[in-house]
Amino acid sequence: MFAIVVFLCGIVTIMLIGFIGFHTFLICKDSTTNEFAKRQTLTKFCANRFEFLTKWHKAREENKPFKPSEKALEKYHIANDLTVDMSNEDLKKRLQGAEKQHNTISNGSFFKSKTFFEALLKVWSPDTYDIDGNKKPVSLKKPKHAEKKTEEALLTDTSEANAGE
């Protein structure tokens, strides 16, 4: 029984270290998990599109039979920019654009790297979560004039209720 508990504790420890490590990486890259997932999807799409267009262009240059299906085109098109009967010049332009996109995204130029210390300062800064852009710290206490208005409203409501009786 003790061995099972130790084994489970070891697994949980490894998972927590991985979780903390991954999120520390994201903090240092000034990214969120959602941005990271979208970036990975975009990277994969651009790489697959570039590979598909490269095969298609190479097949046309070598006069090999390669006619992509409509389903394949739907998978790799952006705003219906690919058609089965497109010219070689158009295909070459699409291939160059796809190569540029693929290289830009693959190089990781979208990350704004920070040192670990800068990342921690950002996380623990009181201004990090101030969405409204307030310069003064936010207080949860009611302002004094609001308390007076509340008391006056209560007195008015009770006097009106008593007058109706």
VEXFITOR-9878 format. One record per atom (N, C-alpha, C, O, CB): residue number from 1; residue in one letter; atom name; x, y, z. Coordinates in steps of 0.05 Angstrom, whole numbers. Glycine has a CB too. Layout:
<sites>
 num residu atome     px     py     pz
 NUM      A    CA      X      Y      Z
...
</sites>
This chain:
<sites>
 num residu atome     px     py     pz
   1      M     N     16    -24      0
   1      M    CA      0      0      0
   1      M     C     17     25      0
   1      M     O     12     44    -15
   1      M    CB    -19      0     24
   2      F     N     38     25     17
   2      F    CA     56     48     19
   2      F     C     70     53     -8
   2      F     O     74     76    -16
   2      F    CB     77     43     41
   3      A     N     77     31    -22
   3      A    CA     91     34    -48
   3      A     C     73     47    -69
   3      A     O     82     63    -85
   3      A    CB    100      6    -58
   4      I     N     47     41    -68
   4      I    CA     28     53    -87
   4      I     C     25     83    -82
   4      I     O     24     99   -100
   4      I    CB      0     39    -85
   5      V     N     24     91    -56
   5      V    CA     21    119    -49
   5      V     C     46    134    -58
   5      V     O     44    156    -69
   5      V    CB     17    122    -18
   6      V     N     70    123    -53
   6      V    CA     95    136    -61
   6      V     C     95    138    -92
   6      V     O    103    159   -102
   6      V    CB    119    120    -51
   7      F     N     87    117   -106
   7      F    CA     86    118   -135
   7      F     C     68    140   -145
   7      F     O     75    155   -163
   7      F    CB     77     91   -146
   8      L     N     44    142   -134
   8      L    CA     25    163   -142
   8      L     C     35    191   -136
   8      L     O     31    209   -151
   8      L    CB     -2    158   -128
   9      C     N     47    193   -112
   9      C    CA     59    220   -105
   9      C     C     81    227   -125
   9      C     O     84    251   -132
   9      C    CB     70    219    -77
  10      G     N     97    208   -134
  10      G    CA    118    213   -153
  10      G     C    106    222   -180
  10      G     O    117    240   -192
  10      G    CB    135    188   -157
  11      I     N     84    209   -189
  11      I    CA     71    217   -214
  11      I     C     60    245   -212
  11      I     O     64    261   -230
  11      I    CB     49    197   -221
  12      V     N     47    251   -190
  12      V    CA     36    278   -186
  12      V     C     58    299   -186
  12      V     O     55    321   -197
  12      V    CB     19    279   -160
  13      T     N     80    292   -173
  13      T    CA    103    311   -172
  13      T     C    114    317   -199
  13      T     O    119    340   -206
  13      T    CB    125    300   -153
  14      I     N    117    296   -215
  14      I    CA    127    299   -243
  14      I     C    108    316   -259
  14      I     O    116    334   -274
  14      I    CB    131    272   -256
  15      M     N     82    312   -256
  15      M    CA     62    327   -271
  15      M     C     62    357   -262
  15      M     O     60    374   -279
  15      M    CB     34    315   -267
  16      L     N     65    362   -237
  16      L    CA     65    389   -227
  16      L     C     91    404   -236
  16      L     O     89    427   -243
  16      L    CB     64    390   -197
  17      I     N    113    390   -237
  17      I    CA    138    402   -246
  17      I     C    135    409   -276
  17      I     O    143    430   -285
  17      I    CB    162    383   -242
  18      G     N    123    391   -291
  18      G    CA    118    396   -320
  18      G     C     99    420   -323
  18      G     O    104    437   -341
  18      G    CB    107    372   -333
  19      F     N     78    421   -308
  19      F    CA     58    443   -309
  19      F     C     72    469   -303
  19      F     O     68    489   -317
  19      F    CB     35    438   -290
  20      I     N     87    470   -281
  20      I    CA    100    495   -273
  20      I     C    121    503   -294
  20      I     O    124    526   -300
  20      I    CB    113    492   -245
  21      G     N    136    483   -304
  21      G    CA    156    489   -324
  21      G     C    144    500   -350
  21      G     O    154    520   -361
  21      G    CB    172    464   -331
  22      F     N    122    488   -359
  22      F    CA    109    498   -384
  22      F     C     99    526   -380
  22      F     O    102    543   -398
  22      F    CB     86    479   -392
  23      H     N     86    531   -358
  23      H    CA     74    558   -354
  23      H     C     96    579   -348
  23      H     O     93    602   -355
  23      H    CB     54    558   -331
  24      T     N    118    571   -337
  24      T    CA    141    589   -334
  24      T     C    152    596   -361
  24      T     O    159    619   -366
  24      T    CB    163    576   -316
  25      F     N    153    576   -379
  25      F    CA    162    581   -407
  25      F     C    143    601   -420
  25      F     O    152    620   -433
  25      F    CB    162    555   -423
  26      L     N    117    598   -416
  26      L    CA     98    616   -428
  26      L     C    101    644   -417
  26      L     O     98    664   -431
  26      L    CB     69    606   -424
  27      I     N    106    646   -391
  27      I    CA    109    673   -378
  27      I     C    134    686   -390
  27      I     O    133    710   -396
  27      I    CB    112    670   -347
  28      C     N    155    671   -392
  28      C    CA    180    683   -404
  28      C     C    176    691   -433
  28      C     O    190    710   -442
  28      C    CB    203    663   -402
  29      K     N    159    678   -447
  29      K    CA    154    685   -475
  29      K     C    131    705   -478
  29      K     O    123    712   -500
  29      K    CB    147    660   -491
  30      D     N    120    714   -455
  30      D    CA     99    734   -455
  30      D     C     75    725   -472
  30      D     O     65    739   -489
  30      D    CB    109    761   -465
  31      S     N     66    700   -467
  31      S    CA     44    688   -482
  31      S     C     25    675   -462
  31      S     O     31    671   -439
  31      S    CB     55    668   -502
  32      T     N      2    668   -472
  32      T    CA    -18    653   -457
  32      T     C    -21    625   -469
  32      T     O    -11    620   -491
  32      T    CB    -45    668   -455
  33      T     N    -34    607   -454
  33      T    CA    -38    580   -465
  33      T     C    -55    581   -490
  33      T     O    -51    566   -509
  33      T    CB    -51    562   -444
  34      N     N    -75    599   -491
  34      N    CA    -92    601   -515
  34      N     C    -76    611   -539
  34      N     O    -78    600   -560
  34      N    CB   -115    620   -509
  35      E     N    -59    632   -534
  35      E    CA    -42    642   -556
  35      E     C    -23    620   -565
  35      E     O    -18    617   -589
  35      E    CB    -27    667   -547
  36      F     N    -12    605   -547
  36      F    CA      7    584   -553
  36      F     C     -7    562   -571
  36      F     O      5    553   -590
  36      F    CB     18    571   -528
  37      A     N    -31    554   -563
  37      A    CA    -45    534   -578
  37      A     C    -52    544   -606
  37      A     O    -49    529   -626
  37      A    CB    -71    526   -563
  38      K     N    -61    568   -608
  38      K    CA    -67    580   -634
  38      K     C    -42    582   -652
  38      K     O    -43    577   -676
  38      K    CB    -81    607   -632
  39      R     N    -20    590   -640
  39      R    CA      5    592   -654
  39      R     C     14    565   -665
  39      R     O     24    563   -687
  39      R    CB     27    605   -636
  40      Q     N     11    544   -648
  40      Q    CA     19    517   -657
  40      Q     C      1    508   -680
  40      Q     O     11    496   -699
  40      Q    CB     16    498   -634
  41      T     N    -25    514   -679
  41      T    CA    -43    507   -701
  41      T     C    -36    521   -726
  41      T     O    -35    509   -748
  41      T    CB    -72    513   -693
  42      L     N    -30    547   -724
  42      L    CA    -22    563   -747
  42      L     C      4    553   -759
  42      L     O      7    552   -783
  42      L    CB    -20    593   -739
  43      T     N     23    547   -742
  43      T    CA     49    537   -751
  43      T     C     46    511   -767
  43      T     O     57    507   -788
  43      T    CB     68    532   -727
  44      K     N     29    493   -756
  44      K    CA     25    467   -770
  44      K     C     11    472   -797
  44      K     O     18    459   -817
  44      K    CB      8    448   -752
  45      F     N    -10    489   -797
  45      F    CA    -24    495   -822
  45      F     C     -5    506   -843
  45      F     O     -6    498   -866
  45      F    CB    -47    514   -817
  46      C     N     11    526   -835
  46      C    CA     30    538   -855
  46      C     C     50    518   -865
  46      C     O     57    519   -889
  46      C    CB     44    562   -842
  47      A     N     60    501   -848
  47      A    CA     80    481   -856
  47      A     C     67    461   -876
  47      A     O     78    454   -896
  47      A    CB     91    466   -832
  48      N     N     42    452   -870
  48      N    CA     28    433   -888
  48      N     C     21    446   -914
  48      N     O     23    434   -935
  48      N    CB      3    423   -874
  49      R     N     12    471   -913
  49      R    CA      6    486   -938
  49      R     C     31    489   -955
  49      R     O     30    485   -980
  49      R    CB     -6    514   -932
  50      F     N     53    496   -943
  50      F    CA     78    500   -958
  50      F     C     86    473   -971
  50      F     O     95    473   -994
  50      F    CB    100    511   -940
  51      E     N     85    452   -956
  51      E    CA     92    426   -966
  51      E     C     74    417   -989
  51      E     O     83    407  -1010
  51      E    CB     91    404   -943
  52      F     N     48    422   -986
  52      F    CA     28    415  -1007
  52      F     C     34    431  -1033
  52      F     O     35    419  -1055
  52      F    CB      0    420   -997
  53      L     N     38    457  -1030
  53      L    CA     43    474  -1054
  53      L     C     70    467  -1067
  53      L     O     72    469  -1091
  53      L    CB     42    503  -1046
  54      T     N     89    460  -1051
  54      T    CA    115    452  -1062
  54      T     C    113    426  -1079
  54      T     O    124    425  -1101
  54      T    CB    136    447  -1039
  55      K     N     98    407  -1068
  55      K    CA     94    382  -1084
  55      K     C     79    388  -1110
  55      K     O     85    378  -1131
  55      K    CB     78    361  -1067
  56      W     N     58    405  -1108
  56      W    CA     42    411  -1131
  56      W     C     59    426  -1152
  56      W     O     58    419  -1176
  56      W    CB     18    429  -1123
  57      H     N     75    445  -1143
  57      H    CA     92    461  -1162
  57      H     C    113    443  -1174
  57      H     O    119    444  -1198
  57      H    CB    105    484  -1147
  58      K     N    126    425  -1158
  58      K    CA    146    407  -1168
  58      K     C    135    388  -1189
  58      K     O    147    382  -1209
  58      K    CB    159    391  -1145
  59      A     N    111    378  -1184
  59      A    CA     98    360  -1203
  59      A     C     92    374  -1229
  59      A     O     95    362  -1250
  59      A    CB     72    348  -1191
  60      R     N     84    399  -1228
  60      R    CA     78    414  -1253
  60      R     C    104    419  -1268
  60      R     O    104    418  -1293
  60      R    CB     64    441  -1246
  61      E     N    126    426  -1254
  61      E    CA    151    431  -1267
  61      E     C    162    406  -1281
  61      E     O    174    407  -1303
  61      E    CB    172    441  -1247
  62      E     N    157    382  -1269
  62      E    CA    167    357  -1280
  62      E     C    146    344  -1299
  62      E     O    150    322  -1308
  62      E    CB    174    338  -1258
  63      N     N    124    358  -1304
  63      N    CA    102    348  -1321
  63      N     C     91    321  -1311
  63      N     O     85    304  -1327
  63      N    CB    112    346  -1349
  64      K     N     90    318  -1285
  64      K    CA     79    293  -1274
  64      K     C     49    298  -1269
  64      K     O     40    320  -1263
  64      K    CB     94    285  -1247
  65      P     N     33    276  -1270
  65      P    CA      4    280  -1264
  65      P     C     -1    284  -1234
  65      P     O      3    266  -1218
  65      P    CB    -11    255  -1275
  66      F     N     -9    308  -1228
  66      F    CA    -15    314  -1200
  66      F     C    -38    334  -1201
  66      F     O    -34    358  -1206
  66      F    CB      9    326  -1184
  67      K     N    -62    324  -1196
  67      K    CA    -86    341  -1196
  67      K     C    -99    338  -1169
  67      K     O   -111    318  -1163
  67      K    CB   -105    334  -1220
  68      P     N    -96    359  -1152
  68      P    CA   -108    357  -1126
  68      P     C   -139    358  -1127
  68      P     O   -151    371  -1144
  68      P    CB    -98    380  -1108
  69      S     N   -150    344  -1108
  69      S    CA   -180    344  -1107
  69      S     C   -190    369  -1094
  69      S     O   -175    384  -1082
  69      S    CB   -189    319  -1091
  70      E     N   -216    374  -1097
  70      E    CA   -228    397  -1085
  70      E     C   -226    396  -1054
  70      E     O   -223    416  -1041
  70      E    CB   -258    399  -1093
  71      K     N   -227    371  -1044
  71      K    CA   -225    368  -1015
  71      K     C   -197    376  -1005
  71      K     O   -195    388   -984
  71      K    CB   -231    339  -1007
  72      A     N   -177    369  -1021
  72      A    CA   -149    376  -1013
  72      A     C   -146    406  -1015
  72      A     O   -133    418   -998
  72      A    CB   -129    362  -1031
  73      L     N   -157    419  -1035
  73      L    CA   -155    448  -1038
  73      L     C   -169    462  -1015
  73      L     O   -160    482  -1005
  73      L    CB   -167    457  -1064
  74      E     N   -193    451  -1006
  74      E    CA   -207    463   -984
  74      E     C   -190    463   -958
  74      E     O   -192    480   -941
  74      E    CB   -234    449   -979
  75      K     N   -174    442   -956
  75      K    CA   -158    439   -932
  75      K     C   -136    460   -930
  75      K     O   -128    468   -908
  75      K    CB   -146    411   -931
  76      Y     N   -126    469   -953
  76      Y    CA   -102    487   -954
  76      Y     C   -108    515   -965
  76      Y     O    -89    531   -966
  76      Y    CB    -81    474   -969
  77      H     N   -132    520   -972
  77      H    CA   -137    547   -984
  77      H     C   -141    568   -962
  77      H     O   -148    562   -939
  77      H    CB   -161    547  -1002
  78      I     N   -135    593   -970
  78      I    CA   -139    616   -953
  78      I     C   -156    635   -970
  78      I     O   -147    645   -991
  78      I    CB   -112    630   -943
  79      A     N   -180    640   -963
  79      A    CA   -199    657   -977
  79      A     C   -202    648  -1006
  79      A     O   -201    665  -1024
  79      A    CB   -190    686   -976
  80      N     N   -205    622  -1011
  80      N    CA   -209    610  -1037
  80      N     C   -187    619  -1057
  80      N     O   -193    625  -1080
  80      N    CB   -236    618  -1048
  81      D     N   -162    619  -1049
  81      D    CA   -140    627  -1066
  81      D     C   -129    605  -1083
  81      D     O   -112    610  -1101
  81      D    CB   -118    640  -1050
  82      L     N   -138    580  -1079
  82      L    CA   -128    557  -1094
  82      L     C   -151    545  -1111
  82      L     O   -173    541  -1101
  82      L    CB   -116    536  -1076
  83      T     N   -145    540  -1136
  83      T    CA   -164    527  -1154
  83      T     C   -149    505  -1169
  83      T     O   -124    506  -1172
  83      T    CB   -178    547  -1174
  84      V     N   -163    485  -1178
  84      V    CA   -151    463  -1192
  84      V     C   -138    471  -1218
  84      V     O   -116    461  -1225
  84      V    CB   -172    441  -1198
  85      D     N   -150    490  -1232
  85      D    CA   -140    498  -1258
  85      D     C   -124    525  -1257
  85      D     O   -124    540  -1277
  85      D    CB   -163    501  -1278
  86      M     N   -111    531  -1235
  86      M    CA    -96    556  -1234
  86      M     C    -70    554  -1250
  86      M     O    -60    532  -1255
  86      M    CB    -89    562  -1204
  87      S     N    -61    577  -1259
  87      S    CA    -37    577  -1277
  87      S     C    -12    573  -1260
  87      S     O    -12    574  -1236
  87      S    CB    -35    605  -1292
  88      N     N     10    567  -1275
  88      N    CA     35    562  -1261
  88      N     C     45    588  -1247
  88      N     O     57    586  -1226
  88      N    CB     56    553  -1282
  89      E     N     40    611  -1259
  89      E    CA     49    636  -1246
  89      E     C     34    641  -1220
  89      E     O     46    648  -1200
  89      E    CB     44    660  -1265
  90      D     N      8    635  -1220
  90      D    CA     -8    639  -1195
  90      D     C      1    619  -1174
  90      D     O      4    626  -1151
  90      D    CB    -38    635  -1201
  91      L     N      7    594  -1183
  91      L    CA     16    574  -1164
  91      L     C     43    582  -1152
  91      L     O     48    578  -1128
  91      L    CB     18    547  -1178
  92      K     N     60    593  -1169
  92      K    CA     87    602  -1159
  92      K     C     84    624  -1139
  92      K     O     98    625  -1119
  92      K    CB    105    610  -1183
  93      K     N     66    643  -1144
  93      K    CA     61    665  -1126
  93      K     C     51    655  -1099
  93      K     O     60    663  -1078
  93      K    CB     41    686  -1137
  94      R     N     32    636  -1100
  94      R    CA     21    624  -1075
  94      R     C     43    609  -1060
  94      R     O     44    610  -1035
  94      R    CB     -2    605  -1082
  95      L     N     60    596  -1075
  95      L    CA     82    581  -1062
  95      L     C    102    600  -1049
  95      L     O    111    594  -1026
  95      L    CB     97    564  -1083
  96      Q     N    108    622  -1062
  96      Q    CA    126    641  -1050
  96      Q     C    114    654  -1025
  96      Q     O    128    658  -1005
  96      Q    CB    134    663  -1070
  97      G     N     88    660  -1026
  97      G    CA     75    671  -1002
  97      G     C     74    651   -979
  97      G     O     78    658   -956
  97      G    CB     46    680  -1010
  98      A     N     68    626   -986
  98      A    CA     67    605   -966
  98      A     C     95    601   -953
  98      A     O     97    596   -929
  98      A    CB     57    579   -977
  99      E     N    116    602   -970
  99      E    CA    143    599   -960
  99      E     C    150    622   -941
  99      E     O    162    618   -920
  99      E    CB    163    598   -983
 100      K     N    142    646   -948
 100      K    CA    148    669   -930
 100      K     C    133    667   -904
 100      K     O    145    672   -883
 100      K    CB    139    696   -945
 101      Q     N    108    659   -905
 101      Q    CA     92    655   -880
 101      Q     C    105    633   -863
 101      Q     O    108    636   -839
 101      Q    CB     63    647   -887
 102      H     N    112    611   -876
 102      H    CA    123    588   -861
 102      H     C    150    596   -848
 102      H     O    154    590   -824
 102      H    CB    128    565   -880
 103      N     N    167    611   -862
 103      N    CA    193    619   -851
 103      N     C    189    639   -828
 103      N     O    203    637   -807
 103      N    CB    210    631   -872
 104      T     N    171    657   -831
 104      T    CA    166    678   -810
 104      T     C    156    664   -785
 104      T     O    165    671   -763
 104      T    CB    146    699   -819
 105      I     N    137    647   -787
 105      I    CA    125    634   -764
 105      I     C    144    613   -752
 105      I     O    146    611   -727
 105      I    CB     99    620   -771
 106      S     N    159    599   -768
 106      S    CA    178    579   -758
 106      S     C    201    591   -743
 106      S     O    212    579   -724
 106      S    CB    189    562   -781
 107      N     N    209    615   -750
 107      N    CA    231    628   -736
 107      N     C    224    637   -708
 107      N     O    242    643   -692
 107      N    CB    241    652   -752
 108      G     N    199    638   -702
 108      G    CA    191    645   -675
 108      G     C    194    675   -669
 108      G     O    197    683   -646
 108      G    CB    207    630   -655
 109      S     N    192    691   -690
 109      S    CA    195    720   -686
 109      S     C    172    732   -671
 109      S     O    173    756   -664
 109      S    CB    198    733   -713
 110      F     N    151    717   -666
 110      F    CA    127    727   -652
 110      F     C    132    728   -622
 110      F     O    116    741   -608
 110      F    CB    103    710   -658
 111      F     N    152    714   -612
 111      F    CA    157    715   -583
 111      F     C    173    739   -575
 111      F     O    192    747   -588
 111      F    CB    172    690   -574
 112      K     N    164    752   -553
 112      K    CA    179    774   -542
 112      K     C    192    763   -517
 112      K     O    181    763   -495
 112      K    CB    160    799   -535
 113      S     N    217    754   -520
 113      S    CA    230    740   -498
 113      S     C    235    759   -475
 113      S     O    242    783   -479
 113      S    CB    256    728   -508
 114      K     N    233    749   -451
 114      K    CA    238    763   -427
 114      K     C    256    745   -410
 114      K     O    256    721   -413
 114      K    CB    212    771   -411
 115      T     N    271    758   -392
 115      T    CA    285    741   -372
 115      T     C    265    730   -352
 115      T     O    243    740   -350
 115      T    CB    308    758   -358
 116      F     N    273    710   -338
 116      F    CA    256    698   -318
 116      F     C    248    719   -297
 116      F     O    225    719   -288
 116      F    CB    269    674   -305
 117      F     N    267    735   -289
 117      F    CA    261    756   -269
 117      F     C    241    776   -279
 117      F     O    223    784   -264
 117      F    CB    287    770   -260
 118      E     N    244    785   -304
 118      E    CA    225    804   -316
 118      E     C    197    792   -317
 118      E     O    177    805   -312
 118      E    CB    234    813   -344
 119      A     N    196    766   -324
 119      A    CA    170    753   -326
 119      A     C    157    751   -298
 119      A     O    133    756   -296
 119      A    CB    174    724   -337
 120      L     N    172    744   -278
 120      L    CA    160    743   -251
 120      L     C    151    771   -241
 120      L     O    130    773   -228
 120      L    CB    181    732   -231
 121      L     N    167    792   -248
 121      L    CA    158    819   -241
 121      L     C    132    826   -254
 121      L     O    114    839   -242
 121      L    CB    179    839   -248
 122      K     N    128    817   -279
 122      K    CA    103    823   -293
 122      K     C     80    808   -280
 122      K     O     59    820   -277
 122      K    CB    105    815   -322
 123      V     N     84    784   -272
 123      V    CA     63    768   -260
 123      V     C     55    780   -233
 123      V     O     31    782   -227
 123      V    CB     71    739   -256
 124      W     N     74    789   -217
 124      W    CA     68    799   -191
 124      W     C     64    829   -189
 124      W     O     60    839   -167
 124      W    CB     90    791   -172
 125      S     N     65    843   -212
 125      S    CA     61    871   -212
 125      S     C     32    877   -207
 125      S     O     14    864   -217
 125      S    CB     70    884   -239
 126      P     N     26    897   -190
 126      P    CA     -2    904   -185
 126      P     C    -16    916   -210
 126      P     O    -41    916   -211
 126      P    CB     -4    924   -162
 127      D     N     -1    926   -229
 127      D    CA    -13    938   -253
 127      D     C    -19    917   -275
 127      D     O    -33    924   -294
 127      D    CB      6    958   -264
 128      T     N    -11    892   -271
 128      T    CA    -14    872   -292
 128      T     C    -44    867   -298
 128      T     O    -52    864   -321
 128      T    CB     -1    846   -284
 129      Y     N    -60    866   -277
 129      Y    CA    -88    858   -281
 129      Y     C   -107    882   -280
 129      Y     O   -131    878   -277
 129      Y    CB    -96    838   -260
 130      D     N    -97    906   -282
 130      D    CA   -113    930   -282
 130      D     C   -123    935   -310
 130      D     O   -111    950   -326
 130      D    CB    -98    955   -271
 131      I     N   -145    922   -317
 131      I    CA   -155    922   -345
 131      I     C   -165    950   -353
 131      I     O   -162    958   -376
 131      I    CB   -178    902   -348
 132      D     N   -176    965   -334
 132      D    CA   -188    991   -340
 132      D     C   -166   1013   -344
 132      D     O   -173   1034   -354
 132      D    CB   -206   1000   -318
 133      G     N   -142   1007   -337
 133      G    CA   -120   1027   -340
 133      G     C   -121   1048   -318
 133      G     O   -111   1071   -323
 133      G    CB   -122   1040   -367
 134      N     N   -132   1042   -295
 134      N    CA   -133   1061   -273
 134      N     C   -105   1067   -263
 134      N     O    -89   1048   -260
 134      N    CB   -151   1051   -251
 135      K     N   -100   1092   -257
 135      K    CA    -74   1099   -246
 135      K     C    -73   1095   -215
 135      K     O    -52   1087   -204
 135      K    CB    -67   1128   -253
 136      K     N    -96   1100   -202
 136      K    CA    -97   1096   -173
 136      K     C   -104   1067   -166
 136      K     O   -119   1054   -182
 136      K    CB   -117   1116   -160
 137      P     N    -94   1057   -144
 137      P    CA   -102   1030   -136
 137      P     C   -132   1029   -131
 137      P     O   -144   1048   -121
 137      P    CB    -86   1021   -111
 138      V     N   -144   1007   -137
 138      V    CA   -173   1003   -134
 138      V     C   -178    995   -105
 138      V     O   -165    978    -93
 138      V    CB   -184    981   -153
 139      S     N   -199   1008    -93
 139      S    CA   -206   1002    -66
 139      S     C   -234    989    -66
 139      S     O   -251    997    -81
 139      S    CB   -206   1028    -48
 140      L     N   -237    970    -48
 140      L    CA   -263    956    -47
 140      L     C   -282    970    -27
 140      L     O   -305    962    -24
 140      L    CB   -259    927    -39
 141      K     N   -272    991    -13
 141      K    CA   -289   1005      6
 141      K     C   -308   1024    -10
 141      K     O   -301   1035    -30
 141      K    CB   -272   1021     26
 142      K     N   -332   1027      1
 142      K    CA   -351   1046    -11
 142      K     C   -342   1074     -4
 142      K     O   -332   1080     18
 142      K    CB   -380   1041      0
 143      P     N   -345   1092    -23
 143      P    CA   -339   1120    -17
 143      P     C   -359   1131      4
 143      P     O   -382   1121      5
 143      P    CB   -340   1137    -43
 144      K     N   -351   1151     19
 144      K    CA   -368   1161     41
 144      K     C   -394   1173     30
 144      K     O   -415   1170     42
 144      K    CB   -353   1182     57
 145      H     N   -393   1187      7
 145      H    CA   -417   1199     -3
 145      H     C   -437   1177    -12
 145      H     O   -461   1182    -11
 145      H    CB   -411   1218    -27
 146      A     N   -428   1154    -20
 146      A    CA   -446   1132    -27
 146      A     C   -459   1121     -3
 146      A     O   -483   1114     -4
 146      A    CB   -430   1110    -42
 147      E     N   -445   1120     20
 147      E    CA   -457   1110     45
 147      E     C   -479   1129     54
 147      E     O   -500   1120     63
 147      E    CB   -436   1107     67
 148      K     N   -475   1156     52
 148      K    CA   -496   1175     60
 148      K     C   -521   1173     42
 148      K     O   -543   1174     52
 148      K    CB   -484   1204     58
 149      K     N   -516   1169     16
 149      K    CA   -539   1167     -2
 149      K     C   -555   1141      5
 149      K     O   -579   1141      3
 149      K    CB   -530   1166    -31
 150      T     N   -541   1120     12
 150      T    CA   -554   1095     18
 150      T     C   -571   1098     44
 150      T     O   -594   1089     45
 150      T    CB   -534   1072     22
 151      E     N   -560   1112     64
 151      E    CA   -574   1117     89
 151      E     C   -599   1134     84
 151      E     O   -620   1129     94
 151      E    CB   -556   1130    110
 152      E     N   -595   1155     67
 152      E    CA   -618   1173     61
 152      E     C   -640   1158     46
 152      E     O   -663   1162     51
 152      E    CB   -608   1197     45
 153      A     N   -632   1140     28
 153      A    CA   -651   1125     13
 153      A     C   -666   1106     31
 153      A     O   -691   1102     29
 153      A    CB   -638   1109    -10
 154      L     N   -652   1094     50
 154      L    CA   -665   1076     69
 154      L     C   -685   1091     86
 154      L     O   -707   1082     91
 154      L    CB   -645   1061     86
 155      L     N   -677   1115     96
 155      L    CA   -695   1131    113
 155      L     C   -719   1140     97
 155      L     O   -742   1140    108
 155      L    CB   -680   1156    124
 156      T     N   -715   1148     72
 156      T    CA   -738   1157     56
 156      T     C   -757   1133     50
 156      T     O   -781   1137     51
 156      T    CB   -728   1168     29
 157      D     N   -746   1110     45
 157      D    CA   -763   1087     39
 157      D     C   -779   1079     64
 157      D     O   -803   1072     61
 157      D    CB   -745   1063     30
 158      T     N   -766   1079     87
 158      T    CA   -781   1071    111
 158      T     C   -802   1092    119
 158      T     O   -823   1085    129
 158      T    CB   -762   1067    135
 159      S     N   -796   1118    115
 159      S    CA   -815   1139    121
 159      S     C   -839   1137    102
 159      S     O   -862   1142    111
 159      S    CB   -802   1167    120
 160      E     N   -834   1131     77
 160      E    CA   -856   1128     58
 160      E     C   -873   1103     65
 160      E     O   -898   1104     62
 160      E    CB   -845   1126     29
 161      A     N   -859   1082     74
 161      A    CA   -874   1058     81
 161      A     C   -891   1063    106
 161      A     O   -913   1053    108
 161      A    CB   -854   1035     87
 162      N     N   -880   1078    125
 162      N    CA   -895   1084    150
 162      N     C   -918   1103    144
 162      N     O   -939   1101    157
 162      N    CB   -876   1097    171
 163      A     N   -916   1121    125
 163      A    CA   -937   1140    118
 163      A     C   -960   1125    105
 163      A     O   -983   1134    108
 163      A    CB   -926   1162     99
 164      G     N   -955   1103     92
 164      G    CA   -976   1088     79
 164      G     C   -993   1072     98
 164      G     O  -1014   1064     91
 164      G    CB   -965   1071     58
 165      E     N   -983   1068    122
 165      E    CA   -998   1051    141
 165      E     C  -1020   1065    154
 165      E     O  -1034   1053    170
 165      E    CB   -980   1041    162
</sites>
